[in-house]
Amino acid sequence: MLESKKISCTELTQSYVDEIEKSNGELNAYVKKTPEIALDTAKKVDEKISKGEKLSPLEGIPMTLKDNISTDGIETTCCSKILKGYVPIYDATVWDILKKQNAVLLGKTNMDEFAMGSSCETSCFGGAKNPHNINHVAGGSSGGAASAVGGNIAVYGLGSDTGGSIRQPASFCGVVGLKPTYGAVSRYGLIAYASSLDQIGPITTSVEDAAIVFDAISAYDKMDSTSRGRQGAATVDTLNNFIKGMKIGIAKEYIEGVRDDVREAVMNAAKVYESLGAEIVYFDLPVLKYALPVYYILACAEASSNLGRYDGIRYVFKAEHYDDVNDMVKKTRSEGFGDEVKRRILLGTYVLSSGYYDAYYKKAQNLRGTIVNAFKEAFTKCSVILAPTVPMTAFENGNAISDPVETYLTDICTVPVNICGLPAVSVPCGFNAKGMPIGMQLIGDSFSEATILNVAHQYETAVPEAFRASDFGVKL
């Protein structure tokens, strides 16, 4: 539409800015709006169009960033009281890449505090709402990005995924969420939760859009010691490859214990793949039962270390009344962090402490290796693993706060991917009786984003009714 001049970039951007003003009060997807920056960028894009210059794939497209991705000159809080007022002096690499392409930044989106949560309700700004039903959560931790994209008050968003934080809210909000291979996308400028698990990725309304955004941001970055960049050609060029004869695996443990409507939707998706010529292969993956405890031990241990820097000295928030330096640090952290973050810091400190390190942390690291090897073995039997993204659909607001342990169990299908550093994409695969979206995930071997996105695209093309828009958002 931009290139054919059916709409100007300024008109496009203004339509999103107006809709954000109209809808964000209900959705609470944005915690920081940047309309002036968005319209200034749109003006630059319109000037390029008027000169007949070619646009890059994401140039002029209104988008958003999760509030743990650093933005030079724009407040970045991780939705935590302890970082309110913090304005970075540098851009995260992913935003630097997109900024140079004149991506139109509409604002920063809501999230669970420091990305710790599965509902977005641990945010100090209050949780983002589900665009399909605002009485239900958007999911977490990238709930704001999923709510914004699902409600079409952003074309796409970048989130982060430590144990399912892109895929779970994408499933809840009926959109596409890609968690890339660890190292495929730079983490420089991503405020850390658990450094060996965190990964930035896109949330979009279609698989093709996810491929376009992934191709743009998956560049090698010398600022990130774990960066490797995308391996191989652009994924968007491989989206129409045939999957006839491909083996798609289903691990029995993935479909045990999930809600009946979710299991039925995933198994119906398997039938669709069979109709497209793929072969469904069933196998056992018993190590999955260890994934959740391994994840929470490792993630909390790394969080305990990473969040030690927030002490009232190096960042904005500091307790007002204290007796000495130690008292100031203690009170600053007690007042600045929310309950869930404090819970995970305490768990992490405990498993790293003398006398418990061997019993918990070391054992979890050893089991991590076992899980990695089990997935390597699984990929000798199939090219892609099909599984539910979440064992249930989006739950009602307030449930996560009343039972945090039950909420941790919603991560059971997503955390193995982060433990192993594998790529996975969540794709809508239907709706439950109440009209809430159901998501399935396609898991691939390392750096096989092209494969999983192609398989996801084949399903999207075959079953377009699974991708049903919410009533919110811009109508162009």
C-alpha positions, 0 to 999 in steps of 0.5 A: 500500500505504501509503495503503490501510494494507496496510503501515505506512511503518515496516514498509516502511522496516524491511524495506529496512533489514533487507535492506540489512544482509543483502545489502549485504555482497555487493553493496557498494551502500551506503557510508553507511547511515542507518537512524535517519534513515529510521525517523524519517522513516517515523514522521512519515509514519505519523503523517500516514497515521493522521490521514488526510492525503494523501501526496505521490507520493514520501512514505514511499518508501525511496530513496537518494542517490549519494555526490556529492550533498550531505546536511546532516549526513551524510558525503559523500565522492565515494568518495574518500580525499581527502573521507573525513570531509567532512560538508556543512552544506547539502543539495543542492536535489534532496535538499532537495525530496525531504526536504520530501516525507518521502522515506525516505533509506536511505543514500548509494550507492557510485560511481566516485571523483569519478564518474570511471569506468565500473565503480564500481571506482575507489571507495575503498570497493571497487566495487559488484557487479551484483545479477544476478551479483556476479562482474560490475560494476554499472557506473559511475559511479552503480554503487551506486545501480543495484546498490541499485535492481536488487537491490531494497534501495532503491525508487529512487535519484538518480545523476549522469550526466556521460557515461553514469553513470546510463544505463550502470549502469542498463543493466548492472543491468537497471533504468531510468535517466533522464539529463534535459536539461541544466538540467532538474534543479538541480545545486546541491549536486552535487559537480562533475566536469565542470560543463557535462556533469553532470546529476542523474537517477533510477534506478528499476525502471520507467519510470513511477517514473522519470517520478514522480521526475523530475517531483518534482525538475525544478524551477527553482532560483535557486541554479543559474545553469544551471537551467531546470526542467521545461518543460511538464506532468508527464511521468507524465501523458503515459505512455499517449499513442499512438506510432502514426505516430511516427518513431523514428530509428536512426543506423547509427553507433550500431549499428556495433561493438556486440556481436551480442547487444546489436545483436540486442536493440536491433533486436528493440526496433525491431520492437516499435515497428513493431508498435505503429505507429511508423515506423523511420527509418535515417540517418547520423550521422558526427559520432558518431566525434568524440564520445568524444575531444571528451568526454574532452578537455572532461570532463578539462579541467573536472575539472582545474579543478573538482578544484583545490580539494582541496588539503589546506587547504579540506577534510578530508584532508591529508598528514601529512609535508611540508616546506612549503605546496607540498609539502603540496599536492602530497603531499595530492593524490598520496595523496588521489586515486586513479589514475583521478582523477589520470590525468584531472586530468593529461589535463585540465591537459595539454589546457589548457596553453600550446601545447596549448590550441588543438590540443585544448581549443579544437578540442574545443569547436568540434567540440562545436558541430558535434555539437550541430548534427548532432543538431538536424538528426537531430531533423528526421527523427525524434522519438526516436533509438533506440540501444544504451546500452552496446556490451556487457553488464556485464563481470567484476570487474577488467577495467576496472582492467586496461585503462582505455582499453578501458573508456573505449570503453564510453561511446561510445554515451552521451557524445553526449547529454551533449555536446549536453545532451539527455535520454535514458533507458536501458531494459532490452530483454533478456538475453544468453546468460549472463542479464545484462541488455541496455539500450537508450536513447531519446534526445530533443531538449531538454526532451522527457522526456515524449516519451522516457518515453512511448516507453519506457513503451510498450515496457515495457508491450509487453515486460514480460519484458525487465524481470526482477528479480534474486534479491536484495532486499525481497519485499513 
